[in-house]
Amino acid sequence: MTDTTPSALEGRLLAHRRILSRLIAALPEQDRAPLLDWMSAREVMRDGQEDPGAVPTEGSALELAMADEFSRVAILAGDSLSDQVS
């Protein structure tokens, strides 16, 4: 049976995030750069607001979470690249 407590779900998300970031870091540069550029373009919501998180709405929660996740995966991928160089 699968544990669906918030802690278990968060643990699963963190594991997937780490796996994904390592896979991105392992890509050849010519494949990794466009993917990171694509993710970077999605780190900020494009809804015309000066500060998209200033007045949160129910409809923006998913988009804000996705933008935050793109940012977190990109940061971890960069960290994984740094570890490979060191």
Distance bins in CASP14 RR format, pairs under 12 A and 6 or more apart:
PFRMAT RR
TARGET T0000
AUTHOR 0000-0000-0000
RMODE 2
METHOD distances of the structure
MODEL  1
1 8 0 0 0 0 0 1 0 0 0 0 0
2 8 1 0 0 1 0 0 0 0 0 0 0
2 9 0 0 0 0 1 0 0 0 0 0 0
2 12 0 0 0 0 1 0 0 0 0 0 0
3 9 0 0 0 0 1 0 0 0 0 0 0
3 10 0 0 0 0 0 1 0 0 0 0 0
3 11 0 0 0 0 1 0 0 0 0 0 0
3 12 0 0 0 0 1 0 0 0 0 0 0
4 10 0 0 0 0 0 1 0 0 0 0 0
4 11 0 0 0 0 0 1 0 0 0 0 0
4 12 0 0 0 0 1 0 0 0 0 0 0
5 11 0 0 0 0 1 0 0 0 0 0 0
5 12 0 0 0 0 0 1 0 0 0 0 0
6 12 0 0 0 0 0 1 0 0 0 0 0
6 13 0 0 0 0 0 1 0 0 0 0 0
7 13 0 0 0 0 0 1 0 0 0 0 0
7 14 0 0 0 0 0 1 0 0 0 0 0
8 14 0 0 0 0 0 1 0 0 0 0 0
8 15 0 0 0 0 0 1 0 0 0 0 0
9 15 0 0 0 0 0 1 0 0 0 0 0
9 16 0 0 0 0 0 1 0 0 0 0 0
10 16 0 0 0 0 0 1 0 0 0 0 0
10 17 0 0 0 0 0 1 0 0 0 0 0
11 17 0 0 0 0 1 0 0 0 0 0 0
11 18 0 0 0 0 1 0 0 0 0 0 0
12 18 0 0 0 0 0 1 0 0 0 0 0
12 19 0 0 0 0 0 1 0 0 0 0 0
13 19 0 0 0 0 0 1 0 0 0 0 0
13 20 0 0 0 0 0 1 0 0 0 0 0
13 65 0 0 0 0 0 1 0 0 0 0 0
13 68 0 0 0 0 0 1 0 0 0 0 0
13 69 0 0 0 0 1 0 0 0 0 0 0
13 72 0 0 0 0 1 0 0 0 0 0 0
13 73 0 0 0 0 0 1 0 0 0 0 0
14 20 0 0 0 0 0 1 0 0 0 0 0
14 21 0 0 0 0 0 1 0 0 0 0 0
14 69 0 0 0 0 0 1 0 0 0 0 0
14 72 0 0 0 0 1 0 0 0 0 0 0
14 73 0 0 0 0 0 1 0 0 0 0 0
14 76 0 0 0 0 1 0 0 0 0 0 0
15 21 0 0 0 0 0 1 0 0 0 0 0
15 22 0 0 0 0 0 1 0 0 0 0 0
15 76 0 0 0 0 0 1 0 0 0 0 0
16 22 0 0 0 0 0 1 0 0 0 0 0
16 23 0 0 0 0 0 1 0 0 0 0 0
16 69 0 0 0 0 1 0 0 0 0 0 0
16 72 0 0 0 0 0 1 0 0 0 0 0
16 73 0 0 0 0 1 0 0 0 0 0 0
16 76 0 0 0 0 0 1 0 0 0 0 0
17 23 0 0 0 0 0 1 0 0 0 0 0
17 24 0 0 0 0 0 1 0 0 0 0 0
17 68 0 0 0 0 0 1 0 0 0 0 0
17 69 1 0 0 1 0 0 0 0 0 0 0
17 70 0 0 0 0 0 1 0 0 0 0 0
17 71 0 0 0 0 0 1 0 0 0 0 0
17 72 1 0 0 1 0 0 0 0 0 0 0
17 73 1 0 1 0 0 0 0 0 0 0 0
17 74 0 0 0 0 0 1 0 0 0 0 0
17 75 0 0 0 0 1 0 0 0 0 0 0
17 76 1 0 0 1 0 0 0 0 0 0 0
17 77 0 0 0 0 1 0 0 0 0 0 0
17 79 0 0 0 0 0 1 0 0 0 0 0
17 80 0 0 0 0 0 1 0 0 0 0 0
18 24 0 0 0 0 0 1 0 0 0 0 0
18 25 0 0 0 0 0 1 0 0 0 0 0
18 72 0 0 0 0 0 1 0 0 0 0 0
18 73 0 0 0 0 1 0 0 0 0 0 0
18 75 0 0 0 0 0 1 0 0 0 0 0
18 76 1 0 0 1 0 0 0 0 0 0 0
18 77 0 0 0 0 0 1 0 0 0 0 0
18 79 0 0 0 0 1 0 0 0 0 0 0
18 80 0 0 0 0 1 0 0 0 0 0 0
18 83 0 0 0 0 0 1 0 0 0 0 0
19 25 0 0 0 0 0 1 0 0 0 0 0
19 26 0 0 0 0 0 1 0 0 0 0 0
19 73 0 0 0 0 0 1 0 0 0 0 0
19 76 0 0 0 0 1 0 0 0 0 0 0
19 77 0 0 0 0 0 1 0 0 0 0 0
19 80 0 0 0 0 0 1 0 0 0 0 0
20 26 0 0 0 0 0 1 0 0 0 0 0
20 27 0 0 0 0 0 1 0 0 0 0 0
20 35 0 0 0 0 0 1 0 0 0 0 0
20 39 0 0 0 0 0 1 0 0 0 0 0
20 69 0 0 0 0 1 0 0 0 0 0 0
20 70 0 0 0 0 0 1 0 0 0 0 0
20 72 0 0 0 0 1 0 0 0 0 0 0
20 73 1 0 1 0 0 0 0 0 0 0 0
20 74 0 0 0 0 0 1 0 0 0 0 0
20 75 0 0 0 0 0 1 0 0 0 0 0
20 76 0 0 0 0 1 0 0 0 0 0 0
20 77 1 0 0 1 0 0 0 0 0 0 0
20 80 0 0 0 0 0 1 0 0 0 0 0
21 27 0 0 0 0 0 1 0 0 0 0 0
21 32 0 0 0 0 0 1 0 0 0 0 0
21 35 0 0 0 0 0 1 0 0 0 0 0
21 36 0 0 0 0 0 1 0 0 0 0 0
21 39 0 0 0 0 0 1 0 0 0 0 0
21 69 0 0 0 0 0 1 0 0 0 0 0
21 70 0 0 0 0 0 1 0 0 0 0 0
21 71 0 0 0 0 0 1 0 0 0 0 0
21 72 0 0 0 0 1 0 0 0 0 0 0
21 73 1 0 1 0 0 0 0 0 0 0 0
21 74 1 0 0 1 0 0 0 0 0 0 0
21 75 0 0 0 0 1 0 0 0 0 0 0
21 76 1 1 0 0 0 0 0 0 0 0 0
21 77 1 0 1 0 0 0 0 0 0 0 0
21 78 1 0 0 1 0 0 0 0 0 0 0
21 79 1 0 0 1 0 0 0 0 0 0 0
21 80 1 0 1 0 0 0 0 0 0 0 0
21 81 0 0 0 0 1 0 0 0 0 0 0
21 82 0 0 0 0 0 1 0 0 0 0 0
21 83 0 0 0 0 0 1 0 0 0 0 0
21 84 0 0 0 0 0 1 0 0 0 0 0
22 32 0 0 0 0 0 1 0 0 0 0 0
22 73 0 0 0 0 0 1 0 0 0 0 0
22 76 0 0 0 0 1 0 0 0 0 0 0
22 77 1 0 0 1 0 0 0 0 0 0 0
22 78 0 0 0 0 0 1 0 0 0 0 0
22 79 0 0 0 0 1 0 0 0 0 0 0
22 80 1 0 1 0 0 0 0 0 0 0 0
22 81 0 0 0 0 1 0 0 0 0 0 0
22 83 0 0 0 0 1 0 0 0 0 0 0
22 84 0 0 0 0 1 0 0 0 0 0 0
23 31 0 0 0 0 0 1 0 0 0 0 0
23 32 0 0 0 0 1 0 0 0 0 0 0
23 35 0 0 0 0 1 0 0 0 0 0 0
23 73 0 0 0 0 1 0 0 0 0 0 0
23 76 0 0 0 0 0 1 0 0 0 0 0
23 77 0 0 0 0 1 0 0 0 0 0 0
23 80 0 0 0 0 1 0 0 0 0 0 0
24 31 0 0 0 0 1 0 0 0 0 0 0
24 32 1 0 0 1 0 0 0 0 0 0 0
24 33 0 0 0 0 0 1 0 0 0 0 0
24 34 0 0 0 0 0 1 0 0 0 0 0
24 35 1 0 0 1 0 0 0 0 0 0 0
24 36 1 0 0 1 0 0 0 0 0 0 0
24 37 0 0 0 0 0 1 0 0 0 0 0
24 38 0 0 0 0 0 1 0 0 0 0 0
24 39 0 0 0 0 1 0 0 0 0 0 0
24 70 0 0 0 0 0 1 0 0 0 0 0
24 73 1 0 0 1 0 0 0 0 0 0 0
24 74 1 0 0 1 0 0 0 0 0 0 0
24 75 0 0 0 0 0 1 0 0 0 0 0
24 76 0 0 0 0 1 0 0 0 0 0 0
24 77 1 0 1 0 0 0 0 0 0 0 0
24 78 0 0 0 0 1 0 0 0 0 0 0
24 79 0 0 0 0 0 1 0 0 0 0 0
24 80 1 0 0 1 0 0 0 0 0 0 0
24 81 0 0 0 0 1 0 0 0 0 0 0
24 84 0 0 0 0 0 1 0 0 0 0 0
25 31 0 0 0 0 0 1 0 0 0 0 0
25 32 1 0 0 1 0 0 0 0 0 0 0
25 33 0 0 0 0 0 1 0 0 0 0 0
25 35 0 0 0 0 0 1 0 0 0 0 0
25 36 0 0 0 0 1 0 0 0 0 0 0
25 73 0 0 0 0 0 1 0 0 0 0 0
25 74 0 0 0 0 0 1 0 0 0 0 0
25 75 0 0 0 0 0 1 0 0 0 0 0
25 76 0 0 0 0 1 0 0 0 0 0 0
25 77 1 0 1 0 0 0 0 0 0 0 0
25 78 1 0 0 1 0 0 0 0 0 0 0
25 79 0 0 0 0 1 0 0 0 0 0 0
25 80 1 1 0 0 0 0 0 0 0 0 0
25 81 1 0 1 0 0 0 0 0 0 0 0
25 82 0 0 0 0 1 0 0 0 0 0 0
25 83 0 0 0 0 1 0 0 0 0 0 0
25 84 1 0 0 1 0 0 0 0 0 0 0
25 85 0 0 0 0 0 1 0 0 0 0 0
26 32 0 0 0 0 1 0 0 0 0 0 0
26 35 0 0 0 0 0 1 0 0 0 0 0
26 77 0 0 0 0 1 0 0 0 0 0 0
26 78 0 0 0 0 0 1 0 0 0 0 0
26 80 1 0 0 1 0 0 0 0 0 0 0
26 81 0 0 0 0 1 0 0 0 0 0 0
26 83 0 0 0 0 0 1 0 0 0 0 0
26 84 0 0 0 0 1 0 0 0 0 0 0
27 33 0 0 0 0 1 0 0 0 0 0 0
27 34 0 0 0 0 1 0 0 0 0 0 0
27 35 1 0 0 1 0 0 0 0 0 0 0
27 36 0 0 0 0 1 0 0 0 0 0 0
27 77 0 0 0 0 1 0 0 0 0 0 0
27 78 0 0 0 0 0 1 0 0 0 0 0
27 80 0 0 0 0 0 1 0 0 0 0 0
27 81 0 0 0 0 0 1 0 0 0 0 0
27 84 0 0 0 0 0 1 0 0 0 0 0
28 34 0 0 0 0 0 1 0 0 0 0 0
28 35 0 0 0 0 0 1 0 0 0 0 0
29 35 0 0 0 0 0 1 0 0 0 0 0
29 36 0 0 0 0 0 1 0 0 0 0 0
29 81 0 0 0 0 1 0 0 0 0 0 0
29 84 0 0 0 0 0 1 0 0 0 0 0
30 36 0 0 0 0 0 1 0 0 0 0 0
31 37 0 0 0 0 0 1 0 0 0 0 0
31 38 0 0 0 0 0 1 0 0 0 0 0
32 38 0 0 0 0 0 1 0 0 0 0 0
32 39 0 0 0 0 0 1 0 0 0 0 0
32 74 0 0 0 0 0 1 0 0 0 0 0
32 77 1 0 0 1 0 0 0 0 0 0 0
32 78 0 0 0 0 1 0 0 0 0 0 0
32 80 0 0 0 0 0 1 0 0 0 0 0
32 81 0 0 0 0 1 0 0 0 0 0 0
32 84 0 0 0 0 0 1 0 0 0 0 0
33 39 0 0 0 0 0 1 0 0 0 0 0
33 40 0 0 0 0 0 1 0 0 0 0 0
33 74 0 0 0 0 0 1 0 0 0 0 0
33 77 0 0 0 0 0 1 0 0 0 0 0
33 78 0 0 0 0 0 1 0 0 0 0 0
33 81 0 0 0 0 0 1 0 0 0 0 0
34 40 0 0 0 0 0 1 0 0 0 0 0
34 41 0 0 0 0 0 1 0 0 0 0 0
35 41 0 0 0 0 0 1 0 0 0 0 0
35 42 0 0 0 0 0 1 0 0 0 0 0
35 70 0 0 0 0 0 1 0 0 0 0 0
35 73 0 0 0 0 0 1 0 0 0 0 0
35 74 0 0 0 0 1 0 0 0 0 0 0
35 77 0 0 0 0 1 0 0 0 0 0 0
36 42 0 0 0 0 0 1 0 0 0 0 0
36 43 0 0 0 0 0 1 0 0 0 0 0
36 70 0 0 0 0 1 0 0 0 0 0 0
36 71 0 0 0 0 0 1 0 0 0 0 0
36 73 0 0 0 0 1 0 0 0 0 0 0
36 74 1 0 1 0 0 0 0 0 0 0 0
36 75 0 0 0 0 0 1 0 0 0 0 0
36 76 0 0 0 0 0 1 0 0 0 0 0
36 77 1 0 0 1 0 0 0 0 0 0 0
36 78 0 0 0 0 1 0 0 0 0 0 0
36 80 0 0 0 0 0 1 0 0 0 0 0
36 81 0 0 0 0 1 0 0 0 0 0 0
37 43 0 0 0 0 0 1 0 0 0 0 0
37 70 0 0 0 0 0 1 0 0 0 0 0
37 74 0 0 0 0 1 0 0 0 0 0 0
38 70 0 0 0 0 1 0 0 0 0 0 0
38 73 0 0 0 0 0 1 0 0 0 0 0
38 74 0 0 0 0 1 0 0 0 0 0 0
39 66 0 0 0 0 0 1 0 0 0 0 0
39 67 0 0 0 0 1 0 0 0 0 0 0
39 68 0 0 0 0 0 1 0 0 0 0 0
39 69 0 0 0 0 1 0 0 0 0 0 0
39 70 1 0 1 0 0 0 0 0 0 0 0
39 71 1 0 0 1 0 0 0 0 0 0 0
39 72 0 0 0 0 0 1 0 0 0 0 0
39 73 1 0 0 1 0 0 0 0 0 0 0
39 74 1 0 1 0 0 0 0 0 0 0 0
39 75 0 0 0 0 0 1 0 0 0 0 0
39 76 0 0 0 0 0 1 0 0 0 0 0
39 77 0 0 0 0 1 0 0 0 0 0 0
39 78 0 0 0 0 0 1 0 0 0 0 0
40 67 0 0 0 0 0 1 0 0 0 0 0
40 70 1 0 0 1 0 0 0 0 0 0 0
40 71 0 0 0 0 1 0 0 0 0 0 0
40 73 0 0 0 0 0 1 0 0 0 0 0
40 74 1 0 0 1 0 0 0 0 0 0 0
40 75 0 0 0 0 0 1 0 0 0 0 0
40 77 0 0 0 0 0 1 0 0 0 0 0
40 78 0 0 0 0 0 1 0 0 0 0 0
41 67 0 0 0 0 0 1 0 0 0 0 0
41 70 0 0 0 0 1 0 0 0 0 0 0
41 71 0 0 0 0 0 1 0 0 0 0 0
41 74 0 0 0 0 0 1 0 0 0 0 0
42 63 0 0 0 0 1 0 0 0 0 0 0
42 64 0 0 0 0 0 1 0 0 0 0 0
42 65 0 0 0 0 0 1 0 0 0 0 0
42 66 1 0 0 1 0 0 0 0 0 0 0
42 67 1 0 0 1 0 0 0 0 0 0 0
42 68 0 0 0 0 0 1 0 0 0 0 0
42 69 0 0 0 0 1 0 0 0 0 0 0
42 70 1 0 1 0 0 0 0 0 0 0 0
42 71 0 0 0 0 1 0 0 0 0 0 0
42 73 0 0 0 0 0 1 0 0 0 0 0
42 74 0 0 0 0 1 0 0 0 0 0 0
43 52 0 0 0 0 0 1 0 0 0 0 0
43 63 0 0 0 0 0 1 0 0 0 0 0
43 64 0 0 0 0 0 1 0 0 0 0 0
43 66 0 0 0 0 1 0 0 0 0 0 0
43 67 1 0 1 0 0 0 0 0 0 0 0
43 68 1 0 0 1 0 0 0 0 0 0 0
43 69 0 0 0 0 1 0 0 0 0 0 0
43 70 1 0 1 0 0 0 0 0 0 0 0
43 71 1 0 1 0 0 0 0 0 0 0 0
43 72 0 0 0 0 1 0 0 0 0 0 0
43 73 0 0 0 0 1 0 0 0 0 0 0
43 74 1 0 0 1 0 0 0 0 0 0 0
43 75 0 0 0 0 1 0 0 0 0 0 0
44 50 0 0 0 0 0 1 0 0 0 0 0
44 51 0 0 0 0 0 1 0 0 0 0 0
44 52 1 0 0 1 0 0 0 0 0 0 0
44 53 0 0 0 0 0 1 0 0 0 0 0
44 63 0 0 0 0 0 1 0 0 0 0 0
44 64 0 0 0 0 0 1 0 0 0 0 0
44 66 0 0 0 0 0 1 0 0 0 0 0
44 67 1 0 0 1 0 0 0 0 0 0 0
44 68 0 0 0 0 0 1 0 0 0 0 0
44 70 0 0 0 0 1 0 0 0 0 0 0
44 71 0 0 0 0 1 0 0 0 0 0 0
45 51 0 0 0 0 0 1 0 0 0 0 0
45 52 1 0 1 0 0 0 0 0 0 0 0
45 53 1 0 0 1 0 0 0 0 0 0 0
45 54 0 0 0 0 0 1 0 0 0 0 0
45 56 0 0 0 0 0 1 0 0 0 0 0
45 57 0 0 0 0 0 1 0 0 0 0 0
45 59 0 0 0 0 0 1 0 0 0 0 0
45 60 1 0 0 1 0 0 0 0 0 0 0
45 61 0 0 0 0 0 1 0 0 0 0 0
45 62 0 0 0 0 0 1 0 0 0 0 0
45 63 1 0 1 0 0 0 0 0 0 0 0
45 64 1 0 0 1 0 0 0 0 0 0 0
45 65 0 0 0 0 0 1 0 0 0 0 0
45 66 0 0 0 0 1 0 0 0 0 0 0
45 67 1 0 1 0 0 0 0 0 0 0 0
45 68 0 0 0 0 0 1 0 0 0 0 0
45 70 0 0 0 0 0 1 0 0 0 0 0
45 71 0 0 0 0 0 1 0 0 0 0 0
46 52 0 0 0 0 1 0 0 0 0 0 0
46 60 0 0 0 0 0 1 0 0 0 0 0
46 63 0 0 0 0 1 0 0 0 0 0 0
46 67 0 0 0 0 1 0 0 0 0 0 0
47 53 0 0 0 0 1 0 0 0 0 0 0
47 54 0 0 0 0 0 1 0 0 0 0 0
47 55 0 0 0 0 0 1 0 0 0 0 0
47 56 0 0 0 0 0 1 0 0 0 0 0
47 57 0 0 0 0 0 1 0 0 0 0 0
47 59 0 0 0 0 0 1 0 0 0 0 0
47 60 1 0 0 1 0 0 0 0 0 0 0
47 63 1 0 0 1 0 0 0 0 0 0 0
47 64 0 0 0 0 0 1 0 0 0 0 0
47 67 0 0 0 0 0 1 0 0 0 0 0
48 54 0 0 0 0 0 1 0 0 0 0 0
48 60 0 0 0 0 0 1 0 0 0 0 0
49 55 1 0 0 1 0 0 0 0 0 0 0
49 56 0 0 0 0 0 1 0 0 0 0 0
49 57 0 0 0 0 0 1 0 0 0 0 0
49 60 0 0 0 0 1 0 0 0 0 0 0
49 63 0 0 0 0 0 1 0 0 0 0 0
49 64 0 0 0 0 0 1 0 0 0 0 0
51 60 0 0 0 0 0 1 0 0 0 0 0
51 64 0 0 0 0 0 1 0 0 0 0 0
52 59 0 0 0 0 0 1 0 0 0 0 0
52 60 1 0 0 1 0 0 0 0 0 0 0
52 61 0 0 0 0 0 1 0 0 0 0 0
52 63 0 0 0 0 1 0 0 0 0 0 0
52 64 1 0 0 1 0 0 0 0 0 0 0
52 66 0 0 0 0 0 1 0 0 0 0 0
52 67 0 0 0 0 1 0 0 0 0 0 0
52 68 0 0 0 0 0 1 0 0 0 0 0
53 59 0 0 0 0 0 1 0 0 0 0 0
53 60 1 0 0 1 0 0 0 0 0 0 0
53 61 0 0 0 0 0 1 0 0 0 0 0
53 63 0 0 0 0 0 1 0 0 0 0 0
53 64 1 0 0 1 0 0 0 0 0 0 0
53 65 0 0 0 0 0 1 0 0 0 0 0
53 67 0 0 0 0 1 0 0 0 0 0 0
53 68 0 0 0 0 0 1 0 0 0 0 0
54 60 0 0 0 0 0 1 0 0 0 0 0
54 64 0 0 0 0 0 1 0 0 0 0 0
55 64 0 0 0 0 0 1 0 0 0 0 0
56 62 0 0 0 0 0 1 0 0 0 0 0
56 63 0 0 0 0 0 1 0 0 0 0 0
56 64 1 0 0 1 0 0 0 0 0 0 0
56 65 0 0 0 0 0 1 0 0 0 0 0
57 63 0 0 0 0 1 0 0 0 0 0 0
57 64 0 0 0 0 1 0 0 0 0 0 0
58 64 0 0 0 0 0 1 0 0 0 0 0
59 65 0 0 0 0 0 1 0 0 0 0 0
59 66 0 0 0 0 0 1 0 0 0 0 0
60 66 0 0 0 0 0 1 0 0 0 0 0
60 67 0 0 0 0 1 0 0 0 0 0 0
60 68 0 0 0 0 0 1 0 0 0 0 0
61 67 0 0 0 0 0 1 0 0 0 0 0
61 68 0 0 0 0 0 1 0 0 0 0 0
62 68 0 0 0 0 0 1 0 0 0 0 0
62 69 0 0 0 0 0 1 0 0 0 0 0
63 69 0 0 0 0 0 1 0 0 0 0 0
63 70 0 0 0 0 0 1 0 0 0 0 0
64 70 0 0 0 0 0 1 0 0 0 0 0
64 71 0 0 0 0 0 1 0 0 0 0 0
65 71 0 0 0 0 0 1 0 0 0 0 0
65 72 0 0 0 0 0 1 0 0 0 0 0
66 72 0 0 0 0 0 1 0 0 0 0 0
66 73 0 0 0 0 0 1 0 0 0 0 0
67 73 0 0 0 0 0 1 0 0 0 0 0
67 74 0 0 0 0 0 1 0 0 0 0 0
68 74 0 0 0 0 0 1 0 0 0 0 0
68 75 0 0 0 0 0 1 0 0 0 0 0
69 75 0 0 0 0 0 1 0 0 0 0 0
69 76 0 0 0 0 0 1 0 0 0 0 0
70 76 0 0 0 0 0 1 0 0 0 0 0
70 77 0 0 0 0 0 1 0 0 0 0 0
71 77 0 0 0 0 0 1 0 0 0 0 0
71 78 0 0 0 0 0 1 0 0 0 0 0
72 78 0 0 0 0 0 1 0 0 0 0 0
72 79 0 0 0 0 0 1 0 0 0 0 0
73 79 0 0 0 0 0 1 0 0 0 0 0
73 80 0 0 0 0 0 1 0 0 0 0 0
74 80 0 0 0 0 0 1 0 0 0 0 0
74 81 0 0 0 0 0 1 0 0 0 0 0
75 81 0 0 0 0 0 1 0 0 0 0 0
75 82 0 0 0 0 0 1 0 0 0 0 0
76 82 0 0 0 0 0 1 0 0 0 0 0
76 83 0 0 0 0 0 1 0 0 0 0 0
77 83 0 0 0 0 0 1 0 0 0 0 0
77 84 0 0 0 0 0 1 0 0 0 0 0
78 84 0 0 0 0 1 0 0 0 0 0 0
78 85 0 0 0 0 0 1 0 0 0 0 0
79 85 0 0 0 0 0 1 0 0 0 0 0
79 86 0 0 0 0 0 1 0 0 0 0 0
80 86 0 0 0 0 0 1 0 0 0 0 0
END
